[in-house]
Amino acid sequence: MSELIIATAKRTLEIEVNTLKDLQNSFDEDFVAVVEHIFHNPGRVVLSGIGKSALVAQKIVATLNSTGTPALFLHAADAIHGDLGMIQPDDVVICLSKSGETPEIKILAPLLSSRCKVLVAMVSERKSYLGVQAKYVLHTPVAQEADPNNLAPTASTTAQMVMGDALATALLALRGFSPEDFARFHPGGSLGKQLYLRVSDLYVLHPSPMVAPEASLQAAIVEITSKLLGATAVVDAEQKLLGIITDGDLRRMLTKAQDFSAFLAKDVMSAQPKTIQPAAMAVEAMELMRRFSITQLAVVDENHTYKGIIHLHDLLREGIA
């Protein structure tokens, strides 16, 4: 049983990989023309399809919208029952169909051609009805589907999905779409936060523990405990960072001394703590913590003036991982 399962999975992967290799030769002048039409066109991109192709079309719409290309989805069945009003004269319509011959598509194709600026067919058969009706063809050749009966949309939908990704990324490259642009379209998720959330957004959410270098060890422990960050900064009279005392520093001190009643903060602190500036990205703080296996970073400005502490928990709470 397990051998059959693994063999089937490997066969599926092999067929789909070969499909994508064939797809590499499909990026022709039609593909270039479609990208340029969309890039220069003031209208939207409308994707349509039926069945599994409709589901792929919805995914491509989501990818286009998230990378700066206004797009919407029109189900082929709904289109021929009243939703054609969604199409505007400046729209570029991309219709997805493996065969290009399904009844709904054959009804819809000439209607789309008369309403939109450009009709594009994403089909496996260039000479299909849809392929002939369209001005441009995004060719997604499929030698066979990946299921044992060569029936279920598998390799064909993979090819459509990748063609859609190629279209979106080509447009992204033409627009010079930056990480900051991407963040503006993804402000609510953890992905977006990695692109816009800064250290200054986080360290200000809690008190900034600090003691003077001449403070007693007891005072330092009270400061660490009361501020709940597992550390305190040691600063001079001008708020310049001199060092940091962490829970770990205290534990190590206990293993080295019998009597620590006379110890001062400056005797226990780490004099060269890892620091980060407020304007740094939160994801940079996470990378530093990972690299040095620490859970806090002292936040300092360009003059090394102490601002606060950013803790690992701050980053995890925001989904920065």
Secondary structure, DSSP 8 states (H G I E B T S, - for coil): -HHHHHHHHHHHHHHHHHHHHHHGGG--HHHHHHHHHHHH-SS-EEEEESTHHHHHHHHHHHHHHHTT--EEEEEHHHHTTTGGGG--TT-EEEEE-SSS--HHHHHHHHHHHHHSSEEEEEES-TTSHHHHHSSEEEE---S--SSTTS-SSSHHHHHHHHHHHHHHHHHHHHHT--HHHHHHH--SSHHHHHHH-BGGGTGGGS---EE-TTSBHHHHHHHHHHHTSSEEEEE-TT-BEEEEEEHHHHHHHHHH-S--TT-BHHHHSBSS--EE-TTSBHHHHHHHHHHHT-SEEEEE-TT-BEEEEEEHHHHHHTT--
